[in-house]
Amino acid sequence: DRTEAKDYKQQLAVWVWNTLKKPLPILNEQCLGMIGAEDRRHEMAFHWQHLGQTLTGYIDLLFRVDDGQGGHDYFILDWKSNLNAEGYDPKVLAATVMKHHHYDLQYQIYAAAVSSWFQQLKLPNARLKGAIYAFSRGINWQSDDQMGFFCHEFADLEQQNIETQQHIATLTGVKP
């Protein structure tokens, strides 16, 4: 039905608009729509070697923002359109959909892969600062809340990467 397809397209356009226009505290109130084409990589393929195995995938978006000190902070972003009956408050997302779908493990694997890539490229001023999950169904750019966004700032990325490697080893049954 053409009317139904048109309605879906309009809804999708609203989700995209709201997601790109929403100021984010993790980005010092910058919105995603302000990030220039030269500062973002869409659908970035990665190949992460671990314990003789290669994990391969695509990161929806890797982007950078100025860190204010001559370098860049990098962020992983994953777009989500999940319907979450319990709502889109960041704490609710963390307790429900992030855990249920193992998105926490997903961003940890992405972070390990990006960290490895940064080391190989010897990028002295590059810092992987966090992961952002944008649940577009729950975002309203005009509201003062952070509904629809799950943001995780990497406090100790090196330790997180070690724990991720251990987790992968446990899941695959491969001993380090």
C-alpha positions in Angstrom: 0.0 0.0 0.0 1.5 3.3 -1.1 -0.1 5.3 1.8 1.5 2.9 4.3 4.9 3.2 2.6 4.7 7.0 2.7 3.8 6.9 6.4 6.9 4.8 7.1 9.1 7.1 5.1 7.8 10.1 7.0 8.3 8.4 10.4 11.8 7.4 9.4 12.5 11.0 8.4 11.3 12.2 11.8 13.6 9.7 13.6 16.6 10.8 11.6 15.9 14.5 12.1 15.5 14.1 15.9 18.6 12.0 16.1 20.8 14.4 14.2 19.5 17.5 15.9 19.7 16.4 19.6 22.5 18.0 21.6 24.5 15.4 23.5 26.3 16.0 26.9 29.0 13.4 26.0 29.8 15.7 23.0 29.8 18.9 25.0 26.2 19.6 23.8 27.2 19.2 20.1 24.7 17.4 18.0 25.5 14.6 15.5 24.3 16.7 12.6 27.2 19.1 13.2 29.9 16.6 12.6 31.6 17.2 9.2 32.0 14.6 6.5 35.8 14.7 7.0 35.4 13.7 10.7 33.2 10.6 10.2 33.5 7.2 8.7 30.2 5.3 8.0 29.9 1.5 7.9 33.6 1.1 8.8 34.7 -2.5 8.3 37.0 -4.0 11.0 39.0 -7.1 11.3 40.2 -7.8 14.9 42.7 -10.6 15.5 42.4 -12.3 18.8 43.8 -15.7 19.9 44.3 -16.8 16.3 40.8 -15.9 15.4 39.5 -13.0 13.4 36.3 -11.1 14.3 34.9 -9.2 11.4 32.2 -6.7 11.3 31.0 -3.1 10.5 30.8 -0.2 12.9 27.9 2.0 11.9 29.8 5.2 12.5 33.2 6.2 13.9 33.6 9.9 14.2 35.8 12.4 15.9 35.4 15.8 17.6 38.1 18.2 18.7 39.3 17.5 22.3 40.2 21.2 22.8 43.9 20.3 23.3 45.1 19.8 19.7 43.9 16.2 19.4 40.6 14.4 18.8 38.2 12.4 20.8 36.7 9.5 18.8 33.3 7.9 19.3 31.7 4.7 18.2 28.0 5.2 17.2 25.5 2.5 16.6 22.0 3.3 15.1 19.1 1.3 16.6 15.5 1.2 15.7 14.5 -1.2 18.5 11.0 -1.0 19.9 11.4 -1.0 23.7 8.2 -1.4 25.6 9.8 -0.2 28.8 10.9 3.1 27.4 14.0 4.9 26.2 15.4 6.5 29.4 19.2 5.8 29.3 19.0 3.8 32.6 16.1 1.8 31.2 18.0 1.1 28.0 21.1 0.0 30.0 19.0 -2.4 32.1 16.9 -3.8 29.3 17.8 -3.7 25.6 21.5 -3.1 26.0 21.8 -6.3 28.1 19.2 -8.4 26.4 20.8 -7.9 22.9 24.4 -7.9 24.2 25.0 -4.4 22.8 27.5 -3.8 25.7 29.6 -6.7 24.3 29.2 -5.3 20.8 30.6 -1.9 21.7 33.4 -3.5 23.7 34.4 -5.5 20.7 34.2 -2.4 18.5 36.4 -0.5 21.1 39.0 -3.3 21.1 39.1 -3.3 17.3 39.4 0.5 17.0 42.1 0.6 19.8 44.1 -2.0 17.9 43.7 0.0 14.7 44.8 3.3 16.4 47.9 1.5 17.7 48.8 0.1 14.3 48.4 3.6 12.8 50.4 5.2 15.6 48.0 8.0 16.1 49.5 10.0 18.9 46.6 12.4 19.7 43.7 10.0 19.0 41.6 8.9 22.0 38.6 6.6 21.8 36.4 8.3 24.3 33.1 6.5 24.2 30.2 4.6 22.6 26.8 6.1 21.7 23.8 4.0 20.9 21.0 6.1 19.3 17.6 4.5 19.7 15.9 6.7 17.2 12.3 5.8 18.1 12.8 7.4 21.5 14.5 10.6 20.6 12.9 14.0 20.6 15.4 16.8 19.8 13.3 19.5 21.4 13.0 17.8 24.9 15.6 18.5 27.6 16.1 14.8 28.4 18.4 12.3 26.9 15.7 9.8 26.0 16.8 7.4 23.3 20.5 7.7 23.8 22.7 5.2 25.7 26.2 6.7 26.1 29.2 5.0 27.6 32.4 6.9 28.3 35.5 4.7 28.4 37.1 5.2 31.8 39.8 2.6 31.5 39.9 1.4 27.9 43.0 -0.7 28.3 41.4 -2.7 31.2 38.1 -2.9 29.3 40.0 -4.4 26.3 41.6 -7.0 28.5 38.3 -8.0 29.9 36.7 -8.1 26.4 39.5 -10.4 25.2 38.9 -12.7 28.2 35.1 -12.7 27.5 35.7 -13.6 23.9 38.0 -16.4 25.0 35.4 -17.8 27.3 32.6 -17.6 24.7 34.7 -19.3 22.0 36.4 -21.8 24.3 39.8 -20.7 23.1 42.4 -20.5 25.9 44.8 -17.5 25.9 
